[in-house]
Every structure is written in structure tokens, then in C-alpha cells.
Amino acid sequence: MKKNKEWVVDVIEEVAYFGKGKRGITRLAFTEPDLKGQEYIMNLMVEAGLTVRKDQMGNLIGRLEGQDKTLPAVLTGSHLDTVPEGGKFDGVVGVVGGLAAIHYLQDMGPLRHAVELIVFVAEESSRFGFATMGSKVMTGSGDITAWSKVKDQNGITFAEALSEQNLDIKQIRLAKRNSEDIKAFVELHIEQGSVLEKKGNVIGVVQTIAAPTRLKITVEGMAAHSGSTPMEERHDALVSASMIVLAINEIALDHSSQGTVATVGDLKVHPGSINVIPGMVEMLVDLRGIKQESIIECLQEIKDAISTITEEQDTIVAMEMMSAEKPVDMSPEISKLIEQSCVDVGTTYQLIHSRAGHDAVNMSKITPTGMIFIPSKNGISHNPDEYTEYDDIMVGIDVLAETLYKLAK
Amino acid sequence: MKKNKEWVVDVIEEVAYFGKGKRGITRLAFTEPDLKGQEYIMNLMVEAGLTVRKDQMGNLIGRLEGQDKTLPAVLTGSHLDTVPEGGKFDGVVGVVGGLAAIHYLQDMGPLRHAVELIVFVAEESSRFGFATMGSKVMTGSGDITAWSKVKDQNGITFAEALSEQNLDIKQIRLAKRNSEDIKAFVELHIEQGSVLEKKGNVIGVVQTIAAPTRLKITVEGMAAHSGSTPMEERHDALVSASMIVLAINEIALDHSSQGTVATVGDLKVHPGSINVIPGMVEMLVDLRGIKQESIIECLQEIKDAISTITEEQDTIVAMEMMSAEKPVDMSPEISKLIEQSCVDVGTTYQLIHSRAGHDAVNMSKITPTGMIFIPSKNGISHNPDEYTEYDDIMVGIDVLAETLYKLAK
């Protein structure tokens, strides 16, 4: 039966309970709160009459069978894992909204195509440094050799995290799905920016998704006594690192008209003691944009800035490219269907670009893919203050259900 | 019997074994390696015929009795604890050298005064954020109320660390000693700077010891999605923090002719994830000098710089003064005795200031105190590459023994 706003509010609030801390929600991939959240959604899927399974990677899949079993399935879904101290809407809206949309579809009468709701694992890179791992495996694009080497902040390897959930890193490749079994993928998500809010539109029809280029920068200085080492004789790794942080910020500000952004999200000081001049600093940099040329220019400018700083400060800097993905276009056909659904539902909408990465990036490699954005209050996301009006979520669900119906009928 | 260079090399190398890691030596206060190091020295004290005890704080005291029990004791000593990834000479030279000097004294014939070798606990602030805790307690100047609240990086309180060694935080005040029982304190230590090396002198007779002013600076920005938040709308705590690091460095460089130095030794980013704009940064600052006016000027300039940065970046900055000590003069009488001992031994020497803090700062409050410096190769300390020539250590021991003899005979 069609689910109302109260149901959606209740379910989103219930999910927010898993991993709730002093500040925001911390539901890192493959941790206990993440698993508990999945179990909660799995029960709701079963209640809705879906056939439920987990694939070899731990992606949760609920399937509403269609009348014609020879036809490919229409897919929707998003993720439940969060960044540390995150909000309650990022990802969750696409999972809970997807489930609500399937309830709508059940009211609309029998469909020829099957419809699947997918809860992708490890969309956020916060735990293992790799983003959208679940959808990468599902589309055959994960660098599993690299993943097999990573550890989280507690020293737990990715393979161990899988193993705790009875999953085997050697088997995850088997989660890859075939293009011919899938007709399309449509994801509902909060914008995580303020374009819709500023323009006063409820729906954004995503045209392009920016993909992150990620760097690890290591600065080697010389650890020394903080009292007895004269200022002129220091090779303070944190001073060089601070110059690099500011240079990256300046470069990104220069390129902001191109939609490019850059962030030093983490910085670790070694040995990190009040009485020792920092001998080594490690930084993680996230660089993204809609325009590939701008990203390439930024990268070159960052390298040039580092060379200058290295020389002036007599410190050694190493830059490692952890990942470099290109911006990805959504399917024009799916976009048109979403636009038509907005007209049918009678809501305001606009075309939009996504600066955040999504599982839709990977899904677009094996099937026609589209994304539906709804507004984020003040553009805030990855923060406990993340908020989207429930009325907007309900419109998003209507547009998603209408689009899935057009695809699956 | 007089100990030779081979004995000194052996003992210093043995001590270096406790806490040896991949990079340097980590023998933090009250940890297992620190305790093991103390036990090793305690056995050597007993072998040397000293009466050994530990006080209520865990300071290890070895006493060579004098002929006249009514006379106050002459004290020497230093510390065994290190910074994380430190070297093998800082502190250790004063402990091992002190023991070697007592062996010399035993050869020189009976002394009227008792002589004590003290191994002070927790000289480094690395574990609990407070420096020279052992000598503070011994001289009645520790802020035990503040200490009772601190935890180390693993969440272990200072009281718990004491308790693991069967010490009781409620009893540590009893370790305070009376001025009338002590005639003088003389500490042998590596310079941890490059003044002696550059001037080509083996011994530095310390005139003034700089004391650290320590600040905790907290920058509050706004955590947000690293992809979808435009550069112009950010309140990145790490960008503000980087500006503060560079401002502090510039201010200290301007004051370096006054002998003032400033260091941001640690900086922690929250939440510290590659896909989140830093929402909060905590920094620890160490500011030191020989001239109190210069330190006060620096502090004011740091405050002014922070105000400007805060306003420009629209972030909130809080500055907490963790400690603020004044530079301390050594006893002119003890200095004269050390100078005379250098002449007697026939070594090159000069007057010098100490930019690093030492237990001698506290001891000077209850007894006439002096310090003997020996060269540090390239001025390096608090680093695995810390090195002092063993020939220089032997000269330092000769000068220490001669000075102790003059005081105790």
C-alpha cells in the first residue's frame, strides 16, 4: 500500500538511530551500526513482499518480480553507510525513498519488468579510503588488489572487515552483474549543495557527476627539539604542509568558476608531540569538478606549488595519486523520463550537475543511469546539521516512483 | 672503581634497548620500557654500593652516604623517559654520567657530604602534556589538581599510570624534599642545540634556562561535503589552522634574534576524513625564550594574528594557556665551580643558555643549581639521529665528578 509521509519520517528516524553518537551519526562501512541498519531495511523489504538476498560483497538486494521473467530488471537504490559524524539523509533518502516508491508501484498494478532496490555497501570512502566499493564490485570495476592492502584506522584490513560478516574477499568478484539483466538504474539522493534551494526548485535532474581525484601528500622534514632548535635551522614538516594546504585552497578558489573544488580533509603530524618539531606530515586531498580540463590544470598547479614550497623550505614532498576518475554523464534517455515524471507529478525541476560522487557513476558503466536530486538545507551535508524537508523527500519519491513505473510497466 | 669509556658506551647502549622501535626510542613516562630502564639503572646503583629508594612519585634515588650525616646532600641526576621516536642521549647521559661520576668520587676518597643520583620521572611532556613532573613534585611545585584530570592518548589517566606502578596520586605530595637537606644540584645534559659544536667547545656552563609557555588552540569551522560545497561557502578549520601555523612561524622568526622560538608540535583534524571539509582543528603550541619580554610580545602578536585570521575566515578560534613559566637563572656560585672544574680538567668551555627545559629549573627553586652541557651533533635532539661523541661524554663526566667533589668533599 502507498506509504505516507509519517511512514517515511519514521523509517528515516529509525535508521538514524544506528550509529548515533554525541555529534551526528557514525555508521562506517561494514561496522556493527551499518550491519544493523541493513538488517532493519531487510526486514522492511521482506514485509513489502520482496525477495531478498545479499551478494558476495554484502550489497543488499530486494526484488519485486515482474510478469515477464525474460525482461531485464529496473534498479533503484543508494547507501546506508556514513562519514564520521555525518547526517541522516545522505544515502538513506535513496534507500528509504526507493522502498516507498516500490510500495507505490505495487499499488499501480502489475509490472512487466522486475524492480530491484539495492543497498550498496561502502559508498563513503571514510573507512578504507575507497569510495562506492559496493557498486564498483557490482559493475566489475573495483581495484581489488589495492583494496586487499588497505587497513582502517584501527588496523583492521578490508578482508578482515568482510570476514566479520562471513564474506570472503576472494569471492567478491562474483557479485558482478551482467548488463543484459538490467534495464536501467535510477537513484534518488539529496543534492548536498545549495543550487536547488537558491533557485527554488524541488527536483534536480542530474546531467553530469563529478568524480574525485585523490592525492596522498607526504612531507618529510626533520624532527628536532622544539626548544633548542633555532628558527633558522628548522625543517618543520607542518610549516611546509600548512603552505601546501593554503596553496591548494588558493588554486581551487581560482578554479571555482569552473565548478572545481579541492579539500585537504585529513592531516596527520608525526611524531605529534608538543615538544618536538614535526618531522613528517601526511595529508589526504580530494579534488573534484565537472570539467576534466580544470581538474588537470589544478593538479598541475598543485604540483608546481609543491615544488616551490619544497625548495624554499628544504623539506621533501611526495605526492601519490590514489585515484583519478573522470566526470561521468548520465543517460539522456533516463533524464528525459525523469523530466517527464516531474511534469506528470507537477513539481518544479531543473537540470543540475553533481559535485559529489555516487554509486550511479559506476552503474552508468553497465546500464542507462539517471539521478534525482532533492534540496539540502543551506547546502549542508557530511555534517550533523544535514537536513532535507520531508515534503521535498515525498516529491522525490513521487518522481522516482513515476520514473520507475515508466521503465518497468 | 673509575669507569672507562667502554663501560659508559655499554650502559647507554643497554638503556637504548628499552623502548627501541622501528624509528628511534619511545620510552614514555610510566610505561613498561621506562620502568624497565629504571630497574636496569637501579641494579647498577646497588652494584655501586648506593642505598636505593623510590619516592612516592616514582623518582629513583641512589645515595652514597657521607662521613658527616648532619650535612646536606649534593645531588646530581637527569631523566630516562623520552619523546615518541626520540634519541638515546637526552636525559640518559645525565643518569649514566652521574653514576659514572659517583664511581669517580668513590675513588677520590671519603666525602663529608652524601651524594645522590636521581632519576626523575616524566621529564618529557609527551605522555601527559606536563613536563618535569618528577622534579616538580620533589620541589613542591606541581599542579596536582590539573594532573589528576589528564589522560594520555590511550585514555589512561595520570592516576591510573601511577597506580600501575603501585603509586598513589594522593600520596605524591609526600615526595617533596626540604631545602635544608640539600646543598646543591648539578645536572649533566646534552645541549640539544648546535652552539657548542659551532664554537668548537666541549663544555657549556648554563647561565639561564628558557621555560615553555604552552598553548592549546582550537579552530571551529564547519564540516561539510568535500565535493558539493563550493569553495566560496566553506569555513574550513584546517585552512584557518594552516594560516595560524604560518603566522606563529613568522612571528617566531621575527623574534629569533632574541632567542625566542615557537613550534606547533601537534595538530589534529576532525572529523579527519578525505571526503569531509575539516570542521575542527586542535593545535598544541610551544613558545620559549631566554627573554621574558620577547615571549610576552610573541604571545600578543600570536593573539593579534589569530584575531585577524578568525575574522577573515569566519571561523571561531579559542586559545587556552596550558602553562606559562618564566626563564630561570642558574646559581652563579655553582656556575663558577663548574668553570673551575673545566679548568682543572683542562677542557674548552663557554657560558651558554638553554632553550630546552630541564629538571634543573625546578631544583633551582629549592637549592643552588647548575647545569653542564656537552655538544649535540648538528644540534639534533628529540630525533633518532640524536648523537653525542662518547669522548665528549667522558669529558662531561670528568667535569661533573670534579664539581660534585668540590661540593661534597
Boltz contact constraints between the chains, C-beta under 6 A:
constraints:
  - contact:
      token1: [A, 83]
      token2: [B, 273]
      max_distance: 6.0
  - contact:
      token1: [A, 83]
      token2: [B, 276]
      max_distance: 6.0
  - contact:
      token1: [A, 84]
      token2: [B, 271]
      max_distance: 6.0
  - contact:
      token1: [A, 84]
      token2: [B, 273]
      max_distance: 6.0
  - contact:
      token1: [A, 85]
      token2: [B, 271]
      max_distance: 6.0
  - contact:
      token1: [A, 125]
      token2: [B, 274]
      max_distance: 6.0
  - contact:
      token1: [A, 125]
      token2: [B, 275]
      max_distance: 6.0
  - contact:
      token1: [A, 126]
      token2: [B, 273]
      max_distance: 6.0
  - contact:
      token1: [A, 192]
      token2: [B, 225]
      max_distance: 6.0
  - contact:
      token1: [A, 192]
      token2: [B, 228]
      max_distance: 6.0
  - contact:
      token1: [A, 193]
      token2: [B, 228]
      max_distance: 6.0
  - contact:
      token1: [A, 223]
      token2: [B, 383]
      max_distance: 6.0
  - contact:
      token1: [A, 224]
      token2: [B, 380]
      max_distance: 6.0
  - contact:
      token1: [A, 224]
      token2: [B, 382]
      max_distance: 6.0
  - contact:
      token1: [A, 224]
      token2: [B, 383]
      max_distance: 6.0
  - contact:
      token1: [A, 225]
      token2: [B, 192]
      max_distance: 6.0
  - contact:
      token1: [A, 225]
      token2: [B, 356]
      max_distance: 6.0
  - contact:
      token1: [A, 225]
      token2: [B, 381]
      max_distance: 6.0
  - contact:
      token1: [A, 225]
      token2: [B, 382]
      max_distance: 6.0
  - contact:
      token1: [A, 226]
      token2: [B, 263]
      max_distance: 6.0
  - contact:
      token1: [A, 226]
      token2: [B, 265]
      max_distance: 6.0
  - contact:
      token1: [A, 226]
      token2: [B, 286]
      max_distance: 6.0
  - contact:
      token1: [A, 227]
      token2: [B, 288]
      max_distance: 6.0
  - contact:
      token1: [A, 227]
      token2: [B, 355]
      max_distance: 6.0
  - contact:
      token1: [A, 227]
      token2: [B, 356]
      max_distance: 6.0
  - contact:
      token1: [A, 228]
      token2: [B, 192]
      max_distance: 6.0
  - contact:
      token1: [A, 228]
      token2: [B, 193]
      max_distance: 6.0
  - contact:
      token1: [A, 228]
      token2: [B, 355]
      max_distance: 6.0
  - contact:
      token1: [A, 228]
      token2: [B, 356]
      max_distance: 6.0
  - contact:
      token1: [A, 231]
      token2: [B, 252]
      max_distance: 6.0
  - contact:
      token1: [A, 231]
      token2: [B, 253]
      max_distance: 6.0
  - contact:
      token1: [A, 231]
      token2: [B, 256]
      max_distance: 6.0
  - contact:
      token1: [A, 231]
      token2: [B, 261]
      max_distance: 6.0
  - contact:
      token1: [A, 238]
      token2: [B, 245]
      max_distance: 6.0
  - contact:
      token1: [A, 238]
      token2: [B, 264]
      max_distance: 6.0
  - contact:
      token1: [A, 239]
      token2: [B, 249]
      max_distance: 6.0
  - contact:
      token1: [A, 242]
      token2: [B, 242]
      max_distance: 6.0
  - contact:
      token1: [A, 242]
      token2: [B, 245]
      max_distance: 6.0
  - contact:
      token1: [A, 242]
      token2: [B, 246]
      max_distance: 6.0
  - contact:
      token1: [A, 245]
      token2: [B, 238]
      max_distance: 6.0
  - contact:
      token1: [A, 245]
      token2: [B, 242]
      max_distance: 6.0
  - contact:
      token1: [A, 246]
      token2: [B, 242]
      max_distance: 6.0
  - contact:
      token1: [A, 249]
      token2: [B, 239]
      max_distance: 6.0
  - contact:
      token1: [A, 252]
      token2: [B, 231]
      max_distance: 6.0
  - contact:
      token1: [A, 253]
      token2: [B, 231]
      max_distance: 6.0
  - contact:
      token1: [A, 256]
      token2: [B, 231]
      max_distance: 6.0
  - contact:
      token1: [A, 261]
      token2: [B, 231]
      max_distance: 6.0
  - contact:
      token1: [A, 263]
      token2: [B, 226]
      max_distance: 6.0
  - contact:
      token1: [A, 263]
      token2: [B, 277]
      max_distance: 6.0
  - contact:
      token1: [A, 264]
      token2: [B, 238]
      max_distance: 6.0
  - contact:
      token1: [A, 265]
      token2: [B, 226]
      max_distance: 6.0
  - contact:
      token1: [A, 265]
      token2: [B, 273]
      max_distance: 6.0
  - contact:
      token1: [A, 265]
      token2: [B, 274]
      max_distance: 6.0
  - contact:
      token1: [A, 265]
      token2: [B, 276]
      max_distance: 6.0
  - contact:
      token1: [A, 266]
      token2: [B, 269]
      max_distance: 6.0
  - contact:
      token1: [A, 266]
      token2: [B, 272]
      max_distance: 6.0
  - contact:
      token1: [A, 267]
      token2: [B, 269]
      max_distance: 6.0
  - contact:
      token1: [A, 269]
      token2: [B, 266]
      max_distance: 6.0
  - contact:
      token1: [A, 269]
      token2: [B, 267]
      max_distance: 6.0
  - contact:
      token1: [A, 271]
      token2: [B, 84]
      max_distance: 6.0
  - contact:
      token1: [A, 271]
      token2: [B, 85]
      max_distance: 6.0
  - contact:
      token1: [A, 272]
      token2: [B, 266]
      max_distance: 6.0
  - contact:
      token1: [A, 273]
      token2: [B, 83]
      max_distance: 6.0
  - contact:
      token1: [A, 273]
      token2: [B, 84]
      max_distance: 6.0
  - contact:
      token1: [A, 273]
      token2: [B, 126]
      max_distance: 6.0
  - contact:
      token1: [A, 273]
      token2: [B, 265]
      max_distance: 6.0
  - contact:
      token1: [A, 274]
      token2: [B, 125]
      max_distance: 6.0
  - contact:
      token1: [A, 274]
      token2: [B, 265]
      max_distance: 6.0
  - contact:
      token1: [A, 274]
      token2: [B, 284]
      max_distance: 6.0
  - contact:
      token1: [A, 274]
      token2: [B, 286]
      max_distance: 6.0
  - contact:
      token1: [A, 275]
      token2: [B, 125]
      max_distance: 6.0
  - contact:
      token1: [A, 275]
      token2: [B, 286]
      max_distance: 6.0
  - contact:
      token1: [A, 276]
      token2: [B, 83]
      max_distance: 6.0
  - contact:
      token1: [A, 276]
      token2: [B, 265]
      max_distance: 6.0
  - contact:
      token1: [A, 276]
      token2: [B, 382]
      max_distance: 6.0
  - contact:
      token1: [A, 277]
      token2: [B, 263]
      max_distance: 6.0
  - contact:
      token1: [A, 284]
      token2: [B, 274]
      max_distance: 6.0
  - contact:
      token1: [A, 286]
      token2: [B, 226]
      max_distance: 6.0
  - contact:
      token1: [A, 286]
      token2: [B, 274]
      max_distance: 6.0
  - contact:
      token1: [A, 286]
      token2: [B, 275]
      max_distance: 6.0
  - contact:
      token1: [A, 288]
      token2: [B, 227]
      max_distance: 6.0
  - contact:
      token1: [A, 355]
      token2: [B, 227]
      max_distance: 6.0
  - contact:
      token1: [A, 355]
      token2: [B, 228]
      max_distance: 6.0
  - contact:
      token1: [A, 356]
      token2: [B, 225]
      max_distance: 6.0
  - contact:
      token1: [A, 356]
      token2: [B, 227]
      max_distance: 6.0
  - contact:
      token1: [A, 356]
      token2: [B, 228]
      max_distance: 6.0
  - contact:
      token1: [A, 380]
      token2: [B, 224]
      max_distance: 6.0
  - contact:
      token1: [A, 381]
      token2: [B, 225]
      max_distance: 6.0
  - contact:
      token1: [A, 382]
      token2: [B, 224]
      max_distance: 6.0
  - contact:
      token1: [A, 382]
      token2: [B, 225]
      max_distance: 6.0
  - contact:
      token1: [A, 382]
      token2: [B, 276]
      max_distance: 6.0
  - contact:
      token1: [A, 383]
      token2: [B, 223]
      max_distance: 6.0
  - contact:
      token1: [A, 383]
      token2: [B, 224]
      max_distance: 6.0
